[in-house]
Amino acid sequence: MPNNFLIAPKSLTLALPKKIMQTLSEENYLKAIYHLDKQGSKKISPTAIAESLSNNPASVVDMIKKLADKKYLHYEKSKGVKLTDKGRNIAIQIVRKHRLWESFLVDKLGFGWDEVHEIAEQLEHIQHAELADRLDKYLGFPQYDPHGDPIPKANGETAISFKTILADIEIGKTCKVVAVKDTSASFLQYLKKLEIGIGSKITLIEKIAFDNSIVIMIGKNQHTTVSKVFAENLLVHE
């Protein structure tokens, strides 16, 4: 009987293009390296990355080699890790999605600012070409997320990042809360208990030399004493 089935040449079956996508773990590494760079780390070492991600240093070295093979970063022992343009662009898009999702969860779904980080950690890994752009438009193109962190635009541009911490404000000066450095649930819940949020006015009343704690006035009449760690994790603008 005649054979009515055609067998495609082997070369054709191998010629189909494959879309290479980053794994969740790879994206977390790129984001961690990006944050370390934004924090001003002069040398980003495997140890620093391991501490940031709470990972084993040996596994970090293995991942660095894998990311270097994919051209996402450069690594030299003497100079540390540096993202390539390709790796940096991926990291920026992950950060963008994370902060847009946090804004959506707070502004549209009513979550507290202490509840959204872990949820956004999951949502940031959704890989869809248009989703972030549509979410950005739906939210009205916000510049900052609920914690005061700037939201990168699609082209990587960001609004100004605030640098001044409450601990550096002079006695008698009044400032406005613009962001938080520590986004842990425990710190954000403590701020909520003190009725401090983005936009709150704080006046520095006294600095106590004994333990570097600070007496502040929240708004116009609520006085309280906060620790040095607290004052170093609250970003303000005079």
PyMOL commands that set and color helices and strands:
alter all, ss='L'
color gray80, all
select helices_A, chain A and resi 10-13+24-38+46-53+57-69+85-107+116-123+131-138+166-168+185-193+228-232
alter helices_A, ss='H'
color red, helices_A
select strands_A, chain A and resi 73-76+80-83+174-180+201-207+214-218+222-226+234-237
alter strands_A, ss='S'
color yellow, strands_A
deselect
rebuild
show_as cartoon
